[in-house]
Amino acid sequence: MNRLIRYFRDKDFRIHVNTKLGLYKGMSDEDYLRMLFKADMGYDLNLDDPRTFCEKLQWLKLHDRRDEYTIMADKYLSKKYVADKVGQQYVVPLLGVWDRFSDIDFDALPDQFVLKCNHDSGTVIICRDKSKLDMDRAGKELEKSLGTSYFVFNREWPYKNISPKIIAEEYLSQGDDDCLWDYKFFCFNGEPKIMYMEKEASESKTEAFFDMEQNYLDLEMDDPRPDVPPQLPECFDLMRSLAEKLSEGIPFLRVDFFFINGQIYVGELTFYHQSGLTKMKPEIWDLKLGQWIRLPEIR
């Protein structure tokens, strides 16, 4: 009942509900992004003269559309892209790929593995013991994801033409701690500028931002900034070098890494951090990061 009341009283909440229901599928990308941006960010989206980081990411969604972006965003096809760019040793090992959950041969999989879809963000099934895997729940989650267009929700063009599949990857673990550190580099035309650390699947998530001189920054985005910064990985400089190669020639790319038992793995390549719909503290950071994005000419 409370959600129903909020739906009629809160325009921004109503927009997000209607989006999940697919009611805006017929709206043009530009009109939809203007509406969503105003609902999330609280101010009008300026596409004629974008200045902030978040505004420029919306502009890039509309005007920077290269075929290779679809390959890079595809969690299956991007493995070859990463291997060709920096080496196979940085790719999380693939155990299998299928069109449907019912196609998976679980007998052929090891006792521990990770299942995810190649075309979305967030649908991850972590199996630590195959004998205890809730097959019904896993199947429902993955099949639901297969039928969902991630492009529709945020108009992130690289996802539009990905052929949905389920992939299995090697289970990555470091000792008794299942929550892996994720190292995310913000790269601008092949130049990493900042990096932040967060623990995957942690109940009390924080984000610690650093510049390339390893100075701890006062920036906050989605999660709180810890009072005491975490220790940077010993392979920071190598990660930075890999991020440079993977993001070369791209106006903005976030390159994510894991560092496990002395080995670096590329986790994901992301064109639009939080879909360009994240508020920053202090707000000046939105403008500062925006200044680092050089928009290409519209062809």
One Martini backbone bead per residue (centre of mass of N, CA, C, O) as a GRO file, in nm:
protein
  299
    1MET     BB    1   0.058   0.063  -0.021
    2ASN     BB    2   0.299   0.259   0.004
    3ARG     BB    3   0.393   0.225  -0.291
    4LEU     BB    4   0.132   0.326  -0.421
    5ILE     BB    5   0.135   0.608  -0.301
    6ARG     BB    6   0.415   0.685  -0.408
    7TYR     BB    7   0.354   0.654  -0.707
    8PHE     BB    8   0.146   0.907  -0.712
    9ARG     BB    9   0.340   1.126  -0.554
   10ASP     BB   10   0.618   1.020  -0.697
   11LYS     BB   11   0.766   1.083  -0.989
   12ASP     BB   12   1.045   0.944  -0.971
   13PHE     BB   13   0.942   0.670  -0.876
   14ARG     BB   14   0.754   0.621  -1.121
   15ILE     BB   15   0.973   0.609  -1.335
   16HIS     BB   16   1.118   0.352  -1.223
   17VAL     BB   17   0.879   0.162  -1.239
   18ASN     BB   18   0.814   0.200  -1.544
   19THR     BB   19   1.085   0.097  -1.642
   20LYS     BB   20   1.057  -0.199  -1.530
   21LEU     BB   21   0.784  -0.230  -1.712
   22GLY     BB   22   0.845  -0.102  -2.007
   23LEU     BB   23   0.695   0.193  -2.077
   24TYR     BB   24   0.965   0.336  -2.246
   25LYS     BB   25   1.053   0.189  -2.515
   26GLY     BB   26   0.936   0.417  -2.729
   27MET     BB   27   1.139   0.609  -2.638
   28SER     BB   28   1.372   0.806  -2.688
   29ASP     BB   29   1.685   0.826  -2.580
   30GLU     BB   30   1.694   1.127  -2.516
   31ASP     BB   31   1.426   1.159  -2.360
   32TYR     BB   32   1.484   0.943  -2.150
   33LEU     BB   33   1.749   1.063  -2.030
   34ARG     BB   34   1.628   1.326  -1.937
   35MET     BB   35   1.426   1.205  -1.739
   36LEU     BB   36   1.622   1.030  -1.566
   37PHE     BB   37   1.822   1.249  -1.483
   38LYS     BB   38   1.624   1.430  -1.328
   39ALA     BB   39   1.536   1.211  -1.123
   40ASP     BB   40   1.836   1.147  -1.011
   41MET     BB   41   1.990   1.448  -1.008
   42GLY     BB   42   1.788   1.725  -1.017
   43TYR     BB   43   1.873   1.807  -1.316
   44ASP     BB   44   1.920   1.919  -1.618
   45LEU     BB   45   2.010   1.798  -1.922
   46ASN     BB   46   2.314   1.884  -2.099
   47LEU     BB   47   2.376   1.828  -2.452
   48ASP     BB   48   2.502   2.090  -2.586
   49ASP     BB   49   2.692   2.156  -2.299
   50PRO     BB   50   2.862   1.945  -2.151
   51ARG     BB   51   3.043   1.917  -1.819
   52THR     BB   52   2.986   1.684  -1.665
   53PHE     BB   53   3.032   1.359  -1.615
   54CYS     BB   54   2.730   1.272  -1.632
   55GLU     BB   55   2.661   1.423  -1.892
   56LYS     BB   56   2.880   1.294  -2.079
   57LEU     BB   57   2.776   1.003  -2.060
   58GLN     BB   58   2.510   1.061  -2.206
   59TRP     BB   59   2.637   1.160  -2.468
   60LEU     BB   60   2.790   0.894  -2.530
   61LYS     BB   61   2.544   0.713  -2.561
   62LEU     BB   62   2.447   0.874  -2.828
   63HIS     BB   63   2.752   0.932  -2.997
   64ASP     BB   64   2.938   0.673  -2.893
   65ARG     BB   65   2.926   0.416  -3.150
   66ARG     BB   66   3.096   0.119  -3.136
   67ASP     BB   67   3.133  -0.205  -3.215
   68GLU     BB   68   3.351  -0.281  -2.988
   69TYR     BB   69   3.171  -0.221  -2.739
   70THR     BB   70   3.007  -0.482  -2.745
   71ILE     BB   71   3.247  -0.669  -2.690
   72MET     BB   72   3.346  -0.532  -2.421
   73ALA     BB   73   3.060  -0.575  -2.265
   74ASP     BB   74   3.096  -0.869  -2.314
   75LYS     BB   75   3.176  -1.123  -2.089
   76TYR     BB   76   3.270  -1.316  -2.321
   77LEU     BB   77   3.413  -1.154  -2.561
   78SER     BB   78   3.617  -0.985  -2.379
   79LYS     BB   79   3.833  -1.200  -2.334
   80LYS     BB   80   3.972  -1.170  -2.609
   81TYR     BB   81   4.028  -0.871  -2.595
   82VAL     BB   82   4.215  -0.885  -2.349
   83ALA     BB   83   4.416  -1.093  -2.457
   84ASP     BB   84   4.506  -0.922  -2.707
   85LYS     BB   85   4.603  -0.668  -2.539
   86VAL     BB   86   4.754  -0.819  -2.255
   87GLY     BB   87   4.667  -1.121  -2.197
   88GLN     BB   88   4.558  -1.431  -2.083
   89GLN     BB   89   4.651  -1.404  -1.772
   90TYR     BB   90   4.404  -1.173  -1.723
   91VAL     BB   91   4.190  -1.399  -1.748
   92VAL     BB   92   3.910  -1.534  -1.653
   93PRO     BB   93   3.833  -1.846  -1.646
   94LEU     BB   94   3.658  -2.050  -1.866
   95LEU     BB   95   3.396  -2.318  -1.842
   96GLY     BB   96   3.136  -2.191  -1.997
   97VAL     BB   97   2.861  -2.182  -2.253
   98TRP     BB   98   2.507  -2.071  -2.272
   99ASP     BB   99   2.164  -2.016  -2.360
  100ARG     BB  100   2.069  -2.208  -2.119
  101PHE     BB  101   2.021  -2.354  -1.819
  102SER     BB  102   1.943  -2.645  -1.935
  103ASP     BB  103   2.238  -2.676  -2.083
  104ILE     BB  104   2.384  -2.736  -1.832
  105ASP     BB  105   2.675  -2.926  -1.728
  106PHE     BB  106   2.732  -2.995  -1.402
  107ASP     BB  107   2.924  -3.245  -1.413
  108ALA     BB  108   3.158  -3.068  -1.565
  109LEU     BB  109   3.180  -2.910  -1.317
  110PRO     BB  110   3.307  -2.797  -1.058
  111ASP     BB  111   3.249  -2.738  -0.723
  112GLN     BB  112   3.351  -2.450  -0.813
  113PHE     BB  113   3.168  -2.147  -0.919
  114VAL     BB  114   3.052  -1.905  -1.173
  115LEU     BB  115   2.745  -1.744  -1.254
  116LYS     BB  116   2.657  -1.556  -1.557
  117CYS     BB  117   2.577  -1.289  -1.748
  118ASN     BB  118   2.689  -1.113  -2.045
  119HIS     BB  119   2.448  -0.852  -2.047
  120ASP     BB  120   2.481  -0.767  -1.746
  121SER     BB  121   2.428  -0.640  -1.398
  122GLY     BB  122   2.442  -0.858  -1.096
  123THR     BB  123   2.410  -1.154  -1.211
  124VAL     BB  124   2.522  -1.377  -0.952
  125ILE     BB  125   2.645  -1.716  -0.909
  126ILE     BB  126   2.777  -1.859  -0.615
  127CYS     BB  127   2.971  -2.162  -0.602
  128ARG     BB  128   3.105  -2.357  -0.323
  129ASP     BB  129   2.883  -2.607  -0.347
  130LYS     BB  130   2.729  -2.815  -0.559
  131SER     BB  131   2.548  -2.983  -0.352
  132LYS     BB  132   2.412  -2.680  -0.248
  133LEU     BB  133   2.276  -2.587  -0.494
  134ASP     BB  134   2.014  -2.375  -0.594
  135MET     BB  135   1.869  -2.450  -0.882
  136ASP     BB  136   1.602  -2.298  -0.889
  137ARG     BB  137   1.708  -2.014  -0.826
  138ALA     BB  138   1.926  -1.996  -1.044
  139GLY     BB  139   1.739  -2.038  -1.286
  140LYS     BB  140   1.549  -1.797  -1.242
  141GLU     BB  141   1.761  -1.569  -1.246
  142LEU     BB  142   1.891  -1.630  -1.526
  143GLU     BB  143   1.634  -1.634  -1.703
  144LYS     BB  144   1.549  -1.348  -1.637
  145SER     BB  145   1.804  -1.214  -1.749
  146LEU     BB  146   1.784  -1.320  -2.044
  147GLY     BB  147   1.494  -1.148  -2.073
  148THR     BB  148   1.675  -0.889  -2.030
  149SER     BB  149   1.723  -0.546  -2.110
  150TYR     BB  150   1.974  -0.336  -2.022
  151PHE     BB  151   1.928  -0.101  -2.221
  152VAL     BB  152   1.640  -0.001  -2.140
  153PHE     BB  153   1.711   0.136  -1.857
  154ASN     BB  154   1.994   0.325  -1.969
  155ARG     BB  155   2.093   0.336  -2.269
  156GLU     BB  156   2.337   0.131  -2.313
  157TRP     BB  157   2.444   0.059  -2.616
  158PRO     BB  158   2.647  -0.193  -2.592
  159TYR     BB  159   2.393  -0.389  -2.493
  160LYS     BB  160   2.185  -0.414  -2.731
  161ASN     BB  161   2.363  -0.654  -2.919
  162ILE     BB  162   2.372  -0.872  -2.717
  163SER     BB  163   2.396  -1.214  -2.681
  164PRO     BB  164   2.247  -1.399  -2.459
  165LYS     BB  165   2.429  -1.555  -2.185
  166ILE     BB  166   2.582  -1.821  -2.008
  167ILE     BB  167   2.845  -1.820  -1.768
  168ALA     BB  168   3.144  -1.988  -1.660
  169GLU     BB  169   3.363  -1.943  -1.384
  170GLU     BB  170   3.615  -1.925  -1.198
  171TYR     BB  171   3.675  -1.953  -0.868
  172LEU     BB  172   3.759  -1.678  -0.663
  173SER     BB  173   4.007  -1.700  -0.396
  174GLN     BB  174   4.126  -1.570  -0.061
  175GLY     BB  175   4.093  -1.789   0.133
  176ASP     BB  176   3.838  -1.709   0.372
  177ASP     BB  177   3.780  -1.462   0.179
  178ASP     BB  178   3.507  -1.384  -0.039
  179CYS     BB  179   3.581  -1.078  -0.033
  180LEU     BB  180   3.682  -0.897  -0.291
  181TRP     BB  181   3.894  -0.689  -0.424
  182ASP     BB  182   3.824  -0.392  -0.608
  183TYR     BB  183   3.984  -0.236  -0.898
  184LYS     BB  184   3.904   0.099  -1.021
  185PHE     BB  185   3.968   0.254  -1.330
  186PHE     BB  186   3.977   0.584  -1.446
  187CYS     BB  187   3.961   0.644  -1.799
  188PHE     BB  188   4.116   0.893  -2.033
  189ASN     BB  189   4.227   0.827  -2.320
  190GLY     BB  190   4.434   0.615  -2.168
  191GLU     BB  191   4.414   0.779  -1.878
  192PRO     BB  192   4.466   0.735  -1.567
  193LYS     BB  193   4.335   0.911  -1.267
  194ILE     BB  194   4.157   0.707  -1.098
  195MET     BB  195   4.102   0.498  -0.798
  196TYR     BB  196   3.899   0.229  -0.662
  197MET     BB  197   3.801   0.064  -0.359
  198GLU     BB  198   3.627  -0.254  -0.315
  199LYS     BB  199   3.414  -0.490  -0.164
  200GLU     BB  200   3.286  -0.764  -0.261
  201ALA     BB  201   2.992  -0.844  -0.093
  202SER     BB  202   2.982  -0.645   0.125
  203GLU     BB  203   2.794  -0.527   0.393
  204SER     BB  204   3.019  -0.276   0.431
  205LYS     BB  205   3.048  -0.059   0.203
  206THR     BB  206   3.330   0.093   0.045
  207GLU     BB  207   3.508   0.392  -0.093
  208ALA     BB  208   3.845   0.429  -0.220
  209PHE     BB  209   4.019   0.710  -0.336
  210PHE     BB  210   4.274   0.754  -0.595
  211ASP     BB  211   4.547   0.857  -0.731
  212MET     BB  212   4.842   0.804  -0.923
  213GLU     BB  213   5.007   0.892  -0.645
  214GLN     BB  214   4.840   0.762  -0.397
  215ASN     BB  215   4.627   0.958  -0.309
  216TYR     BB  216   4.389   1.042  -0.082
  217LEU     BB  217   4.058   1.110  -0.141
  218ASP     BB  218   3.749   1.316  -0.094
  219LEU     BB  219   3.578   1.112  -0.250
  220GLU     BB  220   3.223   1.052  -0.319
  221MET     BB  221   2.958   0.831  -0.407
  222ASP     BB  222   2.787   0.550  -0.325
  223ASP     BB  223   2.988   0.515  -0.086
  224PRO     BB  224   3.159   0.537   0.179
  225ARG     BB  225   3.433   0.686   0.332
  226PRO     BB  226   3.698   0.583   0.480
  227ASP     BB  227   3.897   0.694   0.733
  228VAL     BB  228   4.077   0.446   0.658
  229PRO     BB  229   4.282   0.352   0.431
  230PRO     BB  230   4.353   0.119   0.228
  231GLN     BB  231   4.570  -0.094   0.098
  232LEU     BB  232   4.759  -0.099  -0.159
  233PRO     BB  233   4.862  -0.267  -0.414
  234GLU     BB  234   5.164  -0.389  -0.537
  235CYS     BB  235   5.029  -0.374  -0.851
  236PHE     BB  236   4.945  -0.085  -0.934
  237ASP     BB  237   5.128  -0.017  -1.184
  238LEU     BB  238   5.032  -0.254  -1.359
  239MET     BB  239   4.736  -0.184  -1.368
  240ARG     BB  240   4.775   0.089  -1.498
  241SER     BB  241   4.902  -0.018  -1.761
  242LEU     BB  242   4.662  -0.196  -1.847
  243ALA     BB  243   4.451   0.032  -1.855
  244GLU     BB  244   4.579   0.192  -2.081
  245LYS     BB  245   4.553  -0.027  -2.306
  246LEU     BB  246   4.234  -0.078  -2.278
  247SER     BB  247   4.163   0.260  -2.311
  248GLU     BB  248   4.256   0.330  -2.578
  249GLY     BB  249   4.066   0.578  -2.747
  250ILE     BB  250   3.870   0.631  -2.495
  251PRO     BB  251   3.701   0.864  -2.330
  252PHE     BB  252   3.564   0.631  -2.135
  253LEU     BB  253   3.700   0.390  -1.888
  254ARG     BB  254   3.635   0.118  -1.676
  255VAL     BB  255   3.885  -0.071  -1.503
  256ASP     BB  256   3.873  -0.394  -1.366
  257PHE     BB  257   4.019  -0.559  -1.073
  258PHE     BB  258   4.196  -0.843  -0.959
  259PHE     BB  259   4.389  -0.969  -0.660
  260ILE     BB  260   4.506  -1.313  -0.658
  261ASN     BB  261   4.759  -1.475  -0.546
  262GLY     BB  262   4.944  -1.275  -0.742
  263GLN     BB  263   4.694  -1.226  -0.946
  264ILE     BB  264   4.576  -1.071  -1.230
  265TYR     BB  265   4.238  -0.955  -1.309
  266VAL     BB  266   3.992  -0.892  -1.532
  267GLY     BB  267   3.661  -0.806  -1.469
  268GLU     BB  268   3.583  -0.519  -1.623
  269LEU     BB  269   3.412  -0.316  -1.876
  270THR     BB  270   3.320   0.037  -1.835
  271PHE     BB  271   3.147   0.319  -1.976
  272TYR     BB  272   2.919   0.375  -1.727
  273HIS     BB  273   2.929   0.488  -1.436
  274GLN     BB  274   2.638   0.433  -1.299
  275SER     BB  275   2.520   0.556  -1.573
  276GLY     BB  276   2.560   0.860  -1.491
  277LEU     BB  277   2.391   0.839  -1.178
  278THR     BB  278   2.594   1.001  -0.968
  279LYS     BB  279   2.662   1.139  -0.668
  280MET     BB  280   2.890   1.385  -0.546
  281LYS     BB  281   3.156   1.415  -0.294
  282PRO     BB  282   3.208   1.674  -0.382
  283GLU     BB  283   3.058   1.830  -0.655
  284ILE     BB  284   3.323   1.917  -0.809
  285TRP     BB  285   3.392   1.631  -0.925
  286ASP     BB  286   3.196   1.627  -1.163
  287LEU     BB  287   3.353   1.852  -1.314
  288LYS     BB  288   3.640   1.739  -1.310
  289LEU     BB  289   3.581   1.473  -1.462
  290GLY     BB  290   3.457   1.617  -1.709
  291GLN     BB  291   3.728   1.756  -1.804
  292TRP     BB  292   3.860   1.469  -1.889
  293ILE     BB  293   3.646   1.464  -2.111
  294ARG     BB  294   3.679   1.409  -2.462
  295LEU     BB  295   3.478   1.482  -2.706
  296PRO     BB  296   3.374   1.376  -2.986
  297GLU     BB  297   3.289   1.408  -3.295
  298ILE     BB  298   3.016   1.435  -3.485
  299ARG     BB  299   2.927   1.230  -3.774
   0.00000   0.00000   0.00000
